[in-house]
Amino acid sequence: MRKILEKIPYSMLVPAALLLGLAPFVPQPHLFEKIGMLFVGELRRLVDIFDLVMHASPAVVLAVKWLIEQRGS
């Protein structure tokens, strides 16, 4: 997994995390909406769970890549 993450440049990962994490920009980003639904126990439908995973995945990959690089240094 480390080799795969090393091949993904930050210049591609950061914009993807920002765009998917904040889209749609108005009225509220889906990622914030779905995390709110998760905390209050309303995240039950499969489409909502998929939406949370899709919008959060670039940010998770970015965080994992950064953590692996920090531990390796």
N, CA, C and O atoms as CSV, one atom per row, in Angstrom:
chain,resi,resn,atom,element,x,y,z
A,1,MET,N,N,0.821,-1.187,0.000
A,1,MET,CA,C,0.000,0.000,0.000
A,1,MET,C,C,0.871,1.259,0.000
A,1,MET,O,O,0.521,2.273,-0.605
A,2,ARG,N,N,1.995,1.175,0.681
A,2,ARG,CA,C,2.892,2.321,0.747
A,2,ARG,C,C,3.365,2.734,-0.640
A,2,ARG,O,O,3.442,3.926,-0.941
A,3,LYS,N,N,3.682,1.762,-1.482
A,3,LYS,CA,C,4.162,2.077,-2.831
A,3,LYS,C,C,3.079,2.747,-3.667
A,3,LYS,O,O,3.360,3.647,-4.458
A,4,ILE,N,N,1.858,2.306,-3.487
A,4,ILE,CA,C,0.749,2.925,-4.217
A,4,ILE,C,C,0.573,4.377,-3.771
A,4,ILE,O,O,0.398,5.269,-4.601
A,5,LEU,N,N,0.621,4.609,-2.462
A,5,LEU,CA,C,0.461,5.969,-1.956
A,5,LEU,C,C,1.613,6.870,-2.373
A,5,LEU,O,O,1.415,8.065,-2.594
A,6,GLU,N,N,2.809,6.316,-2.481
A,6,GLU,CA,C,3.958,7.116,-2.909
A,6,GLU,C,C,3.799,7.596,-4.345
A,6,GLU,O,O,4.324,8.648,-4.709
A,7,LYS,N,N,3.080,6.837,-5.159
A,7,LYS,CA,C,2.898,7.202,-6.566
A,7,LYS,C,C,1.850,8.300,-6.760
A,7,LYS,O,O,1.826,8.951,-7.804
A,8,ILE,N,N,0.996,8.507,-5.775
A,8,ILE,CA,C,-0.048,9.529,-5.894
A,8,ILE,C,C,0.531,10.862,-5.421
A,8,ILE,O,O,0.887,10.997,-4.251
A,9,PRO,N,N,0.629,11.847,-6.316
A,9,PRO,CA,C,1.212,13.133,-5.912
A,9,PRO,C,C,0.229,13.966,-5.078
A,9,PRO,O,O,-0.988,13.894,-5.252
A,10,TYR,N,N,0.800,14.749,-4.177
A,10,TYR,CA,C,-0.027,15.657,-3.385
A,10,TYR,C,C,-0.764,16.653,-4.273
A,10,TYR,O,O,-1.870,17.085,-3.947
A,11,SER,N,N,-0.149,17.015,-5.391
A,11,SER,CA,C,-0.771,17.991,-6.291
A,11,SER,C,C,-2.079,17.473,-6.886
A,11,SER,O,O,-2.890,18.262,-7.370
A,12,MET,N,N,-2.288,16.185,-6.856
A,12,MET,CA,C,-3.544,15.609,-7.325
A,12,MET,C,C,-4.472,15.296,-6.145
A,12,MET,O,O,-5.693,15.408,-6.259
A,13,LEU,N,N,-3.889,14.909,-5.031
A,13,LEU,CA,C,-4.667,14.463,-3.881
A,13,LEU,C,C,-5.335,15.618,-3.133
A,13,LEU,O,O,-6.493,15.508,-2.729
A,14,VAL,N,N,-4.621,16.710,-2.949
A,14,VAL,CA,C,-5.178,17.848,-2.204
A,14,VAL,C,C,-6.387,18.454,-2.921
A,14,VAL,O,O,-7.423,18.647,-2.285
A,15,PRO,N,N,-6.294,18.763,-4.224
A,15,PRO,CA,C,-7.498,19.288,-4.894
A,15,PRO,C,C,-8.667,18.300,-4.894
A,15,PRO,O,O,-9.821,18.704,-4.753
A,16,ALA,N,N,-8.373,17.017,-5.048
A,16,ALA,CA,C,-9.449,16.016,-5.028
A,16,ALA,C,C,-10.126,15.988,-3.664
A,16,ALA,O,O,-11.352,15.912,-3.579
A,17,ALA,N,N,-9.331,16.047,-2.597
A,17,ALA,CA,C,-9.895,16.040,-1.246
A,17,ALA,C,C,-10.737,17.288,-1.001
A,17,ALA,O,O,-11.807,17.213,-0.398
A,18,LEU,N,N,-10.251,18.429,-1.470
A,18,LEU,CA,C,-11.011,19.671,-1.286
A,18,LEU,C,C,-12.284,19.688,-2.121
A,18,LEU,O,O,-13.354,20.033,-1.620
A,19,LEU,N,N,-12.169,19.317,-3.390
A,19,LEU,CA,C,-13.340,19.374,-4.268
A,19,LEU,C,C,-14.418,18.375,-3.862
A,19,LEU,O,O,-15.593,18.731,-3.775
A,20,LEU,N,N,-14.026,17.133,-3.615
A,20,LEU,CA,C,-15.040,16.141,-3.236
A,20,LEU,C,C,-15.525,16.350,-1.811
A,20,LEU,O,O,-16.687,16.085,-1.502
A,21,GLY,N,N,-14.640,16.824,-0.943
A,21,GLY,CA,C,-15.046,17.058,0.440
A,21,GLY,C,C,-16.005,18.221,0.596
A,21,GLY,O,O,-16.859,18.215,1.482
A,22,LEU,N,N,-15.864,19.218,-0.263
A,22,LEU,CA,C,-16.693,20.414,-0.134
A,22,LEU,C,C,-17.839,20.487,-1.136
A,22,LEU,O,O,-18.675,21.384,-1.037
A,23,ALA,N,N,-17.901,19.577,-2.090
A,23,ALA,CA,C,-18.966,19.610,-3.100
A,23,ALA,C,C,-20.252,19.022,-2.532
A,23,ALA,O,O,-20.157,18.095,-1.727
A,24,PRO,N,N,-21.401,19.471,-2.875
A,24,PRO,CA,C,-21.708,20.757,-3.486
A,24,PRO,C,C,-21.483,21.867,-2.466
A,24,PRO,O,O,-21.697,21.674,-1.269
A,25,PHE,N,N,-21.063,22.995,-2.934
A,25,PHE,CA,C,-20.654,24.081,-2.051
A,25,PHE,C,C,-21.830,24.778,-1.366
A,25,PHE,O,O,-21.680,25.322,-0.271
A,26,VAL,N,N,-22.990,24.762,-2.004
A,26,VAL,CA,C,-24.165,25.447,-1.460
A,26,VAL,C,C,-25.307,24.450,-1.400
A,26,VAL,O,O,-25.445,23.715,-2.377
A,27,PRO,N,N,-26.114,24.336,-0.415
A,27,PRO,CA,C,-26.154,25.113,0.809
A,27,PRO,C,C,-25.186,24.603,1.872
A,27,PRO,O,O,-24.715,25.381,2.701
A,28,GLN,N,N,-24.883,23.302,1.856
A,28,GLN,CA,C,-23.950,22.727,2.824
A,28,GLN,C,C,-23.208,21.588,2.133
A,28,GLN,O,O,-23.829,20.790,1.431
A,29,PRO,N,N,-21.893,21.497,2.319
A,29,PRO,CA,C,-21.154,20.390,1.697
A,29,PRO,C,C,-21.671,19.030,2.167
A,29,PRO,O,O,-22.009,18.852,3.338
A,30,HIS,N,N,-21.728,18.077,1.239
A,30,HIS,CA,C,-22.233,16.738,1.560
A,30,HIS,C,C,-21.446,16.090,2.690
A,30,HIS,O,O,-22.028,15.429,3.549
A,31,LEU,N,N,-20.145,16.271,2.696
A,31,LEU,CA,C,-19.322,15.628,3.724
A,31,LEU,C,C,-19.743,16.094,5.114
A,31,LEU,O,O,-19.884,15.271,6.020
A,32,PHE,N,N,-19.943,17.387,5.299
A,32,PHE,CA,C,-20.376,17.904,6.602
A,32,PHE,C,C,-21.783,17.426,6.936
A,32,PHE,O,O,-22.077,17.091,8.083
A,33,GLU,N,N,-22.645,17.398,5.932
A,33,GLU,CA,C,-24.016,16.939,6.134
A,33,GLU,C,C,-24.042,15.472,6.559
A,33,GLU,O,O,-24.753,15.107,7.496
A,34,LYS,N,N,-23.271,14.635,5.874
A,34,LYS,CA,C,-23.278,13.198,6.172
A,34,LYS,C,C,-22.613,12.902,7.513
A,34,LYS,O,O,-23.052,12.000,8.227
A,35,ILE,N,N,-21.568,13.640,7.868
A,35,ILE,CA,C,-20.944,13.447,9.184
A,35,ILE,C,C,-21.925,13.848,10.281
A,35,ILE,O,O,-22.009,13.185,11.315
A,36,GLY,N,N,-22.661,14.926,10.055
A,36,GLY,CA,C,-23.699,15.323,11.009
A,36,GLY,C,C,-24.767,14.255,11.155
A,36,GLY,O,O,-25.213,13.960,12.263
A,37,MET,N,N,-25.174,13.677,10.037
A,37,MET,CA,C,-26.155,12.591,10.073
A,37,MET,C,C,-25.607,11.386,10.827
A,37,MET,O,O,-26.345,10.718,11.550
A,38,LEU,N,N,-24.326,11.106,10.663
A,38,LEU,CA,C,-23.695,9.981,11.350
A,38,LEU,C,C,-23.730,10.182,12.864
A,38,LEU,O,O,-24.032,9.250,13.610
A,39,PHE,N,N,-23.421,11.397,13.318
A,39,PHE,CA,C,-23.376,11.666,14.755
A,39,PHE,C,C,-24.748,11.643,15.414
A,39,PHE,O,O,-24.859,11.294,16.589
A,40,VAL,N,N,-25.790,12.007,14.683
A,40,VAL,CA,C,-27.127,11.986,15.288
A,40,VAL,C,C,-27.871,10.682,15.013
A,40,VAL,O,O,-29.015,10.521,15.438
A,41,GLY,N,N,-27.238,9.760,14.314
A,41,GLY,CA,C,-27.836,8.448,14.087
A,41,GLY,C,C,-28.810,8.378,12.931
A,41,GLY,O,O,-29.636,7.466,12.885
A,42,GLU,N,N,-28.740,9.309,12.000
A,42,GLU,CA,C,-29.657,9.325,10.861
A,42,GLU,C,C,-29.047,8.749,9.590
A,42,GLU,O,O,-29.705,8.736,8.550
A,43,LEU,N,N,-27.837,8.284,9.646
A,43,LEU,CA,C,-27.158,7.754,8.455
A,43,LEU,C,C,-27.515,6.273,8.321
A,43,LEU,O,O,-26.754,5.404,8.748
A,44,ARG,N,N,-28.672,5.993,7.728
A,44,ARG,CA,C,-29.175,4.627,7.648
A,44,ARG,C,C,-29.278,4.100,6.224
A,44,ARG,O,O,-29.076,2.911,5.979
A,45,ARG,N,N,-29.591,4.987,5.291
A,45,ARG,CA,C,-29.788,4.534,3.913
A,45,ARG,C,C,-28.452,4.234,3.259
A,45,ARG,O,O,-27.460,4.916,3.514
A,46,LEU,N,N,-28.431,3.221,2.423
A,46,LEU,CA,C,-27.213,2.802,1.745
A,46,LEU,C,C,-26.647,3.911,0.863
A,46,LEU,O,O,-25.430,4.071,0.770
A,47,VAL,N,N,-27.513,4.666,0.224
A,47,VAL,CA,C,-27.041,5.749,-0.647
A,47,VAL,C,C,-26.337,6.831,0.173
A,47,VAL,O,O,-25.374,7.430,-0.307
A,48,ASP,N,N,-26.791,7.091,1.387
A,48,ASP,CA,C,-26.139,8.077,2.247
A,48,ASP,C,C,-24.776,7.582,2.722
A,48,ASP,O,O,-23.820,8.355,2.793
A,49,ILE,N,N,-24.689,6.298,3.045
A,49,ILE,CA,C,-23.413,5.716,3.466
A,49,ILE,C,C,-22.421,5.752,2.314
A,49,ILE,O,O,-21.256,6.102,2.505
A,50,PHE,N,N,-22.877,5.392,1.116
A,50,PHE,CA,C,-22.015,5.458,-0.065
A,50,PHE,C,C,-21.553,6.888,-0.317
A,50,PHE,O,O,-20.388,7.119,-0.641
A,51,ASP,N,N,-22.455,7.838,-0.169
A,51,ASP,CA,C,-22.128,9.246,-0.376
A,51,ASP,C,C,-21.058,9.710,0.616
A,51,ASP,O,O,-20.138,10.436,0.240
A,52,LEU,N,N,-21.175,9.298,1.866
A,52,LEU,CA,C,-20.165,9.642,2.872
A,52,LEU,C,C,-18.814,9.062,2.501
A,52,LEU,O,O,-17.798,9.754,2.572
A,53,VAL,N,N,-18.795,7.797,2.105
A,53,VAL,CA,C,-17.535,7.146,1.724
A,53,VAL,C,C,-16.929,7.824,0.501
A,53,VAL,O,O,-15.721,8.060,0.460
A,54,MET,N,N,-17.749,8.137,-0.488
A,54,MET,CA,C,-17.241,8.758,-1.713
A,54,MET,C,C,-16.658,10.140,-1.444
A,54,MET,O,O,-15.587,10.471,-1.951
A,55,HIS,N,N,-17.347,10.939,-0.658
A,55,HIS,CA,C,-16.882,12.301,-0.410
A,55,HIS,C,C,-15.710,12.342,0.565
A,55,HIS,O,O,-14.915,13.281,0.523
A,56,ALA,N,N,-15.585,11.348,1.439
A,56,ALA,CA,C,-14.507,11.350,2.433
A,56,ALA,C,C,-13.256,10.609,1.974
A,56,ALA,O,O,-12.183,10.829,2.535
A,57,SER,N,N,-13.359,9.747,0.980
A,57,SER,CA,C,-12.225,8.896,0.613
A,57,SER,C,C,-10.966,9.657,0.198
A,57,SER,O,O,-9.883,9.255,0.623
A,58,PRO,N,N,-11.026,10.728,-0.601
A,58,PRO,CA,C,-9.774,11.428,-0.916
A,58,PRO,C,C,-9.111,12.036,0.319
A,58,PRO,O,O,-7.884,12.038,0.420
A,59,ALA,N,N,-9.901,12.549,1.252
A,59,ALA,CA,C,-9.340,13.114,2.479
A,59,ALA,C,C,-8.705,12.025,3.337
A,59,ALA,O,O,-7.666,12.251,3.957
A,60,VAL,N,N,-9.317,10.855,3.376
A,60,VAL,CA,C,-8.753,9.736,4.139
A,60,VAL,C,C,-7.444,9.274,3.509
A,60,VAL,O,O,-6.469,9.025,4.218
A,61,VAL,N,N,-7.415,9.158,2.191
A,61,VAL,CA,C,-6.181,8.763,1.495
A,61,VAL,C,C,-5.092,9.802,1.737
A,61,VAL,O,O,-3.938,9.445,1.975
A,62,LEU,N,N,-5.443,11.074,1.680
A,62,LEU,CA,C,-4.482,12.145,1.943
A,62,LEU,C,C,-3.929,12.043,3.362
A,62,LEU,O,O,-2.721,12.174,3.562
A,63,ALA,N,N,-4.779,11.814,4.334
A,63,ALA,CA,C,-4.343,11.690,5.725
A,63,ALA,C,C,-3.449,10.475,5.924
A,63,ALA,O,O,-2.435,10.561,6.616
A,64,VAL,N,N,-3.811,9.352,5.328
A,64,VAL,CA,C,-2.999,8.136,5.458
A,64,VAL,C,C,-1.640,8.334,4.808
A,64,VAL,O,O,-0.622,7.930,5.372
A,65,LYS,N,N,-1.606,8.947,3.638
A,65,LYS,CA,C,-0.338,9.215,2.947
A,65,LYS,C,C,0.552,10.099,3.806
A,65,LYS,O,O,1.741,9.820,3.961
A,66,TRP,N,N,-0.011,11.162,4.364
A,66,TRP,CA,C,0.763,12.084,5.188
A,66,TRP,C,C,1.273,11.391,6.454
A,66,TRP,O,O,2.426,11.585,6.840
A,67,LEU,N,N,0.422,10.582,7.105
A,67,LEU,CA,C,0.840,9.878,8.323
A,67,LEU,C,C,1.951,8.874,8.046
A,67,LEU,O,O,2.896,8.763,8.827
A,68,ILE,N,N,1.846,8.148,6.949
A,68,ILE,CA,C,2.887,7.183,6.595
A,68,ILE,C,C,4.204,7.897,6.340
A,68,ILE,O,O,5.259,7.426,6.763
A,69,GLU,N,N,4.150,9.027,5.651
A,69,GLU,CA,C,5.376,9.781,5.382
A,69,GLU,C,C,5.970,10.355,6.662
A,69,GLU,O,O,7.192,10.417,6.799
A,70,GLN,N,N,5.128,10.774,7.599
A,70,GLN,CA,C,5.630,11.325,8.858
A,70,GLN,C,C,6.281,10.250,9.721
A,70,GLN,O,O,7.295,10.508,10.369
A,71,ARG,N,N,5.722,9.076,9.735
A,71,ARG,CA,C,6.300,7.973,10.515
A,71,ARG,C,C,7.579,7.447,9.890
A,71,ARG,O,O,8.465,6.955,10.589
A,72,GLY,N,N,7.672,7.552,8.572
A,72,GLY,CA,C,8.859,7.068,7.871
A,72,GLY,C,C,10.052,7.988,8.021
A,72,GLY,O,O,11.191,7.563,7.828
A,73,SER,N,N,9.805,9.243,8.363
A,73,SER,CA,C,10.898,10.222,8.476
A,73,SER,C,C,11.638,10.099,9.781
A,73,SER,O,O,12.582,10.849,10.028
